[in-house]
Amino acid sequence: MSPRSTWRSVLAIGAAIITMILFAAATPASAAPARSSVWVGSPINGNWAVWDSACNGATYPSSACSWPTVHHTFRNGMPYVGDWGVDLGVSAGQDVLLYAAPNETWRTISAKVETVVLACAARSGETYEQTRARGGNAVVVGLYEGGSRIGWITYTHVNPTVGAGQWIGRWGTRVGTVGAYTPNSCWTGVHLHLEMTNETNYSCFNRGWSSGQAMSRTNFIGFLGGAYRTAPRQACP
């Protein structure tokens, strides 16, 4: 092959590589390959959200309606706001336990406490403890396969028993206890606010729950990871 032909071949290969890089950069996150699917269980013994008059005509982000199709979600120091959120009825002081398992049992899933933040926004002049007394903390637990984070679960209005950066067991580990605080616009009564969020695509919630239905620990509440939904706040298929 002549030197000119060799140089043309190199240029052609280089152009092809640049085209592939540009295409990959333009691909939206929602179109990225689905990550492993994780089954998530109820962290408490209590009740599913209640559909009441506040839910009639409610739209996201609603604080008055606790139903996951409209209930508010937050970032809590993470890259995205929650895919969906729900308020679960529960008694104060109850342990909040992590239950997560891979749908494909041969996969190895691990759990890490990503962050522990205040559940309520600080008011002007408030100390950390004064803000915490109005709503406790939010504990964000990331689920991983190898070095890839599948998504995260957020447990809010709790007194934490774990710390940021801590690797914990994915089944039955206590992440906190349900708190009771000074009533205010951020916290209006004892409950556990729970959110689930995917890194790619969107997590989904169990469509089988009825308004106020009793729930027990480990009852299925939703899937993290996978490719079940392409939009937030939707029930699992």
N, C-alpha and C positions, 0 to 999 in steps of 0.2 A: 504493500500500500504506500502511495506517495505521501510526503509530508503534508501536502495540502489536503488530501483526502482524510488523513488522520486528524488534522485540525478541525475539519468540518464535522467529523464524527464526535469529537469532544464537545464542540459547540451544540450539536443536536442533543446530546445527553444532558448537557448543562441546562438547556432550555426546558427539557422535559422535567427535570428535577424542580426548577423554579415554578413551573406550572402546577406541579403536585403540591408544593408548599403553599402557594397562593390559594389553591382550592381548599386545602385543609384549614387554613386560617379563616376562610369565609364560611365554614360549616358551623351552624348554630349549635349551642350546647344541647338543645332539645333533640337534635338529630344524631347526637353521639351514640355509640354503641351502648346498649343497656348493660348495667352492672348487675351483679348477683342479686337475687331476690331474697329478702329477709322477712320472715314471719315475726310480727311483734305482738306480744300479749299484754293484757291489762296489768298495770302496775299496782292496782288497789282492789279492795273489795268495796263496791259502792254502786253507783248508778250512772248509766249513760245520760247524755244531755237531755233536757226537757224541751220539747217543742211547745211553746206557749204563745200567748197573744203578741209578745214582743217580736216573734219571728215572722208574723204576718207582714209581708211586704218588705222585710229586712233585706239589706244588701251588704256585701262585704265592703269595708271591715266593720262588723257590728259588735259592739260590746254588750248590748242588751240581749241579743239572741245567742245562745250557746251552741247552736247546731253547726256542724262542721262545714256546711256549704256556704255559710256567711260569716262565721265567727272570726274575730280579728286574730292576726298572727303577727309575729315580730321577728327581727333579725337576731337580737340578743348577742351581738358581736360576731355573728357568722356571716358568710358571703351572701346568703339569700334570706328573704322572709320565709316563714313556714309555708309549706304546701297546703296544709290544712291544720286547723286547731279546734279543740273541743274543751268544754268545761265538764268535768266529771264530778258527780256528787259523792262526797266522802266525809268521814268524821275526822276531826282534828287529832293529830298525834299518830295517825296510822302510818306505818312504814310504806315508803314508795319504792318498789322493787323493779329492776330491769329484767324483762323477759324478751329475748330475741334469739331466733334460731334460723339457720339457712334453710331455704326450701329444698335445695339439693343437699342432702345430709352429708355428702362427702366433702363439701366445701368447709374451709376453716374461717370462721368469722370471729373477730376480736372487737372489744369495746374500749373506748378511751373517753375520759371526761375532757371535753374540749374547753369548756369554760364554766365558771360559776359567776353569774352576774346578778345585779339587783333586778327584781321583778318589776319595780315601779320606777318611773323617772324621778330623779331628785328634784326637790323644790329649792328655790333660792335660799341659801343659808343653811340648808339641812346638812347634818353630818351623815356619814354612811349608815350608822346604826339607826338614826332617826328615819331615814328612808326605808331601811330594811324592816323597821317596825310597822310600816304601812303595807307590806306585801311580801316580805321574805325574799327568797332568791329564785333564780331560774338555773337549773342544772342542765347543761347540754351534753349529751352523750353521743359521740360519733361511733359508727359501726364500720369496720374495715374488713377487706379481704386482702391479705398481704399489705402492701403499702398504699392501696387505693381506698379512699373513703367512699363508701356507698351512699351515705347520708347520715342524718342525725335525728335524735329524739330529744325533745325539750320538755322538762318537767318544771312547772312554774308554781310559785307560792308554796315553796317548801323550805324547811330548815335543812341545809345540806349536811351529808355525812361523808362526802367525798370531796376531793380537791382537783383543781384544773391540772391537766397533764397526767393524771393517774390512770393506768390501765386496770380495768376491772373485769370480773367475770360477767359474761353476757346473760347468764341465767340465774336469777334469784338474788342478785347483788342489791343491797339497799343503797340508794343514792340520796335519801333524805327522809324526812317525815313531813306529813301535811301540817302546815302552820295555821295558827289563828292570830290575826293581827288587828290593828286599830282600823275600824271601818272608814273607808274614804272612797274617792272616785275610782281608784285603781283596784281596790279590793273591797268587795261588798258583802263577803260572807265566805264561810269555809268551802273550798273546792280545790280541785287540782286541774290546772290548765295544762293541757298536753298538746304538743305539736309534733308533726313528722315532716321531714324535708329530704328530698333526694338531691344528689349531686347532678344527675342527668335524668331527663324525663321528670315524672312527678309521682310522689307516693300517693296512696289511696287509703280510704277508711272502709271498715266493714259495713256493707250495706244492710246487714241483717239486724242491726240494733233498732229497737223501737223507742219512742219517747219515754225517758225515765226508767228504762228496763234495768233490772238488777244485774250486776256483773261481778264476776269473781276473778281473782288473780289468775293470770295466764289465758283468760278468754281472749280470743283473737280480736284485735282492734284494727289492724291494717298491715299493708305491705310496704316495706322500704326497699328501694332499689327496683330492679326489673324494668319493664316497659308497659306497665298496666294503664297509665294515663298520660296524655300529652298536654294536660291543662291542670291547674290547681283546683283543690276543693271538690274533688269528685270521688264517688264511691268506687270500690273495687268491682271489677266485672264479675 
